[in-house]
Amino acid sequence: MKKITLALSFLLAMSLAHAQTTIQPGDSHIRYDLLRPSHDFYRNVMTDTTGKVLYDFMMEDFTTIDSNNKQIVFARSRQIPAGSFSTDTSVTDLHFKPVRMHEIHYQRNVSFDMRFGDAKASVKTTRKGVESTKNYIMKSGYFEDNMIEYIFGYLDLKKGTTYTLDNFNKDTPSPSDPYTVEYAFDDVWNAAPDHRVYCTVLRFTHGGTTGYIWIDKSTHLMLKTVANFKTGSYVLTKV
């Protein structure tokens, strides 16, 4: 009996060590009280499996809080490849529940206007003046792909638990394209001889991509992402 009890205790401990939790908009694991308006720049360097640089570009990111309309706006612009501009603007409610996303690729003459409901998403594509609309079914409680990376710094995570965040992504075979996130370890950056930045480091998987995200403990902004996928890797760094 004693051996059986020990075995059950071991299995329980292993189960708790690998517990899984789903995070949805409005969840208590999200620290909404920490969210602040911000204007940030990130450099993204993408390489192939040999280390050859494929893309090296800057992204300008804005986060604004519209208290009157009870919405949060996440806006981003970038130039990739050189000379080709794109912008995307995601609108959520105050709990990060997606409301609308508008994405424009200027040189390609294509734009996407997405509207989000509780368990569905509608994507209107305008390509060279021709419109088409496609509807997708989702499970309730999802985030949206163009804004989800903004919120990782506001997650209140415990070590030993894997968290799943469902994510709408029109560019995947299934529109459900979830992230899994774990609190991996703490780190300290020596940003300057007299300035240390204390970081929380998250381990994540997203489809075929795996990597780590460094979060500034004081500002809760993402400082760096290092990720690998089948055909290469990328490093995203706040500048």
Phi and psi in degrees as a GROMACS rama.xvg file:
@    title "Ramachandran Plot"
@    xaxis  label "Phi"
@    yaxis  label "Psi"
@TYPE xy
-62.4173  -41.3932  LYS-2
-64.1997  -39.7241  LYS-3
-64.4335  -41.2425  ILE-4
-63.4089  -42.0159  THR-5
-63.9823  -40.6727  LEU-6
-64.3321  -42.4287  ALA-7
-65.5208  -38.0839  LEU-8
-63.3986  -40.6272  SER-9
-64.0189  -45.561  PHE-10
-63.9406  -38.0499  LEU-11
-64.5104  -42.8853  LEU-12
-63.1014  -41.3612  ALA-13
-64.852  -39.2537  MET-14
-63.8557  -43.7002  SER-15
-66.3884  -36.0301  LEU-16
-66.3985  -24.2659  ALA-17
-118.26  34.447  HIS-18
-63.6407  149.462  ALA-19
-122.337  138.838  GLN-20
-134.166  137.523  THR-21
-94.1821  132.775  THR-22
-109.999  130.585  ILE-23
-126.151  162.49  GLN-24
-53.5362  133.429  PRO-25
89.6187  0.0504366  GLY-26
-70.4199  151.198  ASP-27
-70.4719  -13.7729  SER-28
-77.6982  -3.72503  HIS-29
-105.424  125.199  ILE-30
-90.6228  82.8521  ARG-31
-64.8205  -26.692  TYR-32
-67.3643  -15.6041  ASP-33
-90.746  -12.1542  LEU-34
-68.4108  132.019  LEU-35
-134.179  151.152  ARG-36
-59.3462  145.046  PRO-37
-152.168  159.005  SER-38
-137.848  111.269  HIS-39
-134.268  157.621  ASP-40
-123.163  138.287  PHE-41
-130.868  138.464  TYR-42
-99.6083  131.951  ARG-43
-119.953  119.426  ASN-44
-115.927  118.765  VAL-45
-110.17  134.214  MET-46
-128.58  159.029  THR-47
-87.8591  -173.859  ASP-48
-68.4677  -16.1365  THR-49
-90.7465  -5.95428  THR-50
94.1872  -0.0829595  GLY-51
-69.0299  132.334  LYS-52
-75.0311  122.423  VAL-53
-93.5762  -44.1601  LEU-54
-140.455  143.728  TYR-55
-142.685  103.663  ASP-56
-143.93  162.903  PHE-57
-104.201  149.443  MET-58
-124.823  135.618  MET-59
-108.214  121.924  GLU-60
-118.255  137.954  ASP-61
-123.971  140.169  PHE-62
-125.063  122.597  THR-63
-127.165  150.432  THR-64
-115.854  116.24  ILE-65
-98.5991  90.5402  ASP-66
-66.7566  -34.3537  SER-67
-63.0216  -43.2879  ASN-68
-94.2196  1.89435  ASN-69
54.314  52.2578  LYS-70
-138.584  156.598  GLN-71
-117.675  136.357  ILE-72
-116.874  126.455  VAL-73
-113.635  116.943  PHE-74
-124.774  141.44  ALA-75
-143.529  143.085  ARG-76
-132.593  148.98  SER-77
-158.741  166.401  ARG-78
-126.208  101.601  GLN-79
-152.217  122.134  ILE-80
-68.3771  179.528  PRO-81
-53.3583  129.88  ALA-82
89.8258  -2.52095  GLY-83
-117.632  111.971  SER-84
-99.7587  144.494  PHE-85
-143.822  150.758  SER-86
-135.686  150.839  THR-87
-144.359  140.638  ASP-88
-130.217  119.174  THR-89
-107.993  134.03  SER-90
-118.036  129.161  VAL-91
-126.98  169.275  THR-92
-79.1496  -175.588  ASP-93
-71.7303  -3.30368  LEU-94
-111.698  16.4739  HIS-95
72.6336  13.1483  PHE-96
-74.7853  123.878  LYS-97
-65.4777  139.751  PRO-98
-114.602  -49.5094  VAL-99
-155.881  150.958  ARG-100
-140.332  134.958  MET-101
-126.566  122.44  HIS-102
-125.725  132.014  GLU-103
-128.484  131.482  ILE-104
-115.738  103.16  HIS-105
-67.7329  -51.2005  TYR-106
-66.5791  -30.166  GLN-107
-81.8003  -9.40185  ARG-108
55.6009  49.6546  ASN-109
-139.657  142.922  VAL-110
-141.734  157.426  SER-111
-128.877  127.876  PHE-112
-117.269  110.875  ASP-113
-110.16  135.239  MET-114
-122.178  138.181  ARG-115
-119.842  132.951  PHE-116
-111.869  -173.532  GLY-117
-61.7914  -42.0833  ASP-118
-135.067  27.9581  ALA-119
-157.221  159.53  LYS-120
-135.438  142.288  ALA-121
-120.736  127.496  SER-122
-118.971  115.401  VAL-123
-99.5512  118.887  LYS-124
-102.762  129.987  THR-125
-116.652  109.136  THR-126
-120.373  111.764  ARG-127
52.8398  41.9537  LYS-128
86.0325  -5.72138  GLY-129
-101.915  125.729  VAL-130
-99.6581  144.328  GLU-131
-147.851  150.22  SER-132
-128.908  137.578  THR-133
-131.536  136.408  LYS-134
-106.962  144.462  ASN-135
-128.454  143.365  TYR-136
-96.4014  131.677  ILE-137
-129.177  158.663  MET-138
-79.7339  145.964  LYS-139
-59.7582  143.344  SER-140
97.4026  30.9045  GLY-141
-103.328  160.502  TYR-142
-103.723  -174.113  PHE-143
-125.488  141.283  GLU-144
-61.9782  -35.6084  ASP-145
-78.4546  -13.2275  ASN-146
-114.939  -11.8003  MET-147
-64.8853  -32.9137  ILE-148
-67.3784  -21.7524  GLU-149
-67.0793  -24.651  TYR-150
-100.107  -2.42611  ILE-151
-59.454  -32.2422  PHE-152
-71.2722  -11.3498  GLY-153
-104.123  9.07021  TYR-154
-85.0489  133.63  LEU-155
-100.694  95.6901  ASP-156
-111.672  151.78  LEU-157
-109.049  144.467  LYS-158
-66.7891  144.762  LYS-159
89.6864  -0.262634  GLY-160
-119.35  137.354  THR-161
-99.1111  129.627  THR-162
-110.927  139.994  TYR-163
-117.395  132.647  THR-164
-123.761  112.432  LEU-165
-68.1245  149.943  ASP-166
-147.973  124.703  ASN-167
-81.6054  126.826  PHE-168
-141.321  109.384  ASN-169
-66.8037  -16.2308  LYS-170
-94.2405  8.09269  ASP-171
-108.701  158.084  THR-172
-55.4515  -38.9902  PRO-173
-109.698  134.182  SER-174
-63.8534  -19.9407  PRO-175
-81.7724  114.911  SER-176
-133.217  70.5268  ASP-177
-70.7252  155.321  PRO-178
-100.514  143.949  TYR-179
-114.622  138.064  THR-180
-135.056  139.769  VAL-181
-132.697  145.815  GLU-182
-75.506  108.467  TYR-183
-88.1261  -56.856  ALA-184
-167.895  174.65  PHE-185
-103.12  153.553  ASP-186
-145.235  160.596  ASP-187
-128.615  126.626  VAL-188
-101.053  132.951  TRP-189
-90.9599  82.8288  ASN-190
-65.7248  -28.1298  ALA-191
-156.657  164.812  ALA-192
-53.2784  -32.8208  PRO-193
-114.144  20.3861  ASP-194
-139.96  116.728  HIS-195
-109.501  141.499  ARG-196
-114.035  120.085  VAL-197
-90.4731  128.703  TYR-198
-123.474  148.487  CYS-199
-99.9283  132.814  THR-200
-112.354  125.273  VAL-201
-105.628  139.883  LEU-202
-98.9263  134.766  ARG-203
-136.596  156.374  PHE-204
-129.819  143.759  THR-205
-149.962  99.2442  HIS-206
62.8616  -124.501  GLY-207
-91.8763  10.649  GLY-208
-105.024  135.06  THR-209
-130.214  149.971  THR-210
179.463  -167.484  GLY-211
-131.094  146.189  TYR-212
-125.084  127.574  ILE-213
-97.0306  125.841  TRP-214
-116.18  129.148  ILE-215
-69.1614  119.784  ASP-216
-64.8827  -25.7638  LYS-217
-86.2187  -40.2303  SER-218
-100.8  -18.7142  THR-219
66.3203  18.4155  HIS-220
-90.0796  148.506  LEU-221
-70.7799  128.575  MET-222
-98.9155  -34.9498  LEU-223
-161.441  144.738  LYS-224
-130.363  132.115  THR-225
-121.512  121.944  VAL-226
-140.807  149.663  ALA-227
-125.247  143.003  ASN-228
-139.338  -178.699  PHE-229
-57.6877  -40.6636  LYS-230
-104.727  5.64908  THR-231
167.104  -150.22  GLY-232
-155.836  168.571  SER-233
-146.807  153.72  TYR-234
-128.167  121.216  VAL-235
-109.831  124.142  LEU-236
-131.465  131.634  THR-237
-72.4204  135.64  LYS-238
